[in-house]
Amino acid sequence: MPTALPYANVRTELTLPLQSTDGLTAIARAFTFDGLVDGREHLALRFDRPHGPHDEIPLVRLHSECLTGDVLGSQRCDCGPQLREAVERLSAVGGLLLYLRQEGRGIGLYDKFDAYRLQDGGLDTYQANLALGHRADERDYTVAAQMLRALGVYELALLSNNPDKAAQLAAAGLTIAERVPTGVYVSPANADYLAAKAREGDHDLEVG
């Protein structure tokens, strides 16, 4: 078992009924944690496996918080549709959704809006972060590895188009049995954003 990470433990566990605006419903067990290295309030949702043995390798989605996409339905990104897809798929087959408080690829909400203004001036999403003095992507998935270990998960199938997530989890001592692609949600408002993710972030996306 991996031992390099600081130990985190489950703080609270409770049942959380979910319903999306388009009527998708699911039941999850929600977990909060103590001992996470960044001190933020990250959340894990566990969906029961409806069929099959419960000791199979779980499907896991790491989803970074996006107020504009997840809550407001902004089409400048694909976060809202990816979150909905994750809930639908995990409620069907079981697994874990880790909702990580890393707004704007880790730069925060206000700086994300500043980055949007720079994007409106011609920079792409990564260039805008750099222009604000940030790294292109400041997300650190150490806390995700801590959360998974606290829940007894050491091997997983990762639901993601982002190879960096798999690389960081593997570096933290977890075994990535498979990386499962998510859908690609292209709109006129986010086509350039997705193209930048494929071009500069090495995301596995066919944008067209």
Stockholm file with secondary structure:
# STOCKHOLM 1.0

chainA/1-208         MPTALPYANVRTELTLPLQSTDGLTAIARAFTFDGLVDGREHLALRFDRPHGPHDEIPLVRLHSECLTGDVLGSQRCDCGPQLREAVERLSAVGGLLLYLRQEGRGIGLYDKFDAYRLQDGGLDTYQANLALGHRADERDYTVAAQMLRALGVYELALLSNNPDKAAQLAAAGLTIAERVPTGVYVSPANADYLAAKAREGDHDLEVG
#=GR chainA/1-208 SS CCCSSCCCEEEEEEEEEEECTTSCEEEEEEEEEECCTTCCCCEEEEECCSSSCTTSCCEEEEEECCIIIIISCCSSSSHHHHHHHHHHHHHHHCEEEEEECCTTTTTCHHHHHHHHHHHHTTCCHHHHHHHTTSCSCCCCTHHHHHHHHHTTCCEEEEECSCHHHHHHHHHTTCEEEEEECCCCCCCTTTHHHHHHHHHHSCCCCCCC
#=GC SS_cons         CCCSSCCCEEEEEEEEEEECTTSCEEEEEEEEEECCTTCCCCEEEEECCSSSCTTSCCEEEEEECCIIIIISCCSSSSHHHHHHHHHHHHHHHCEEEEEECCTTTTTCHHHHHHHHHHHHTTCCHHHHHHHTTSCSCCCCTHHHHHHHHHTTCCEEEEECSCHHHHHHHHHTTCEEEEEECCCCCCCTTTHHHHHHHHHHSCCCCCCC
//
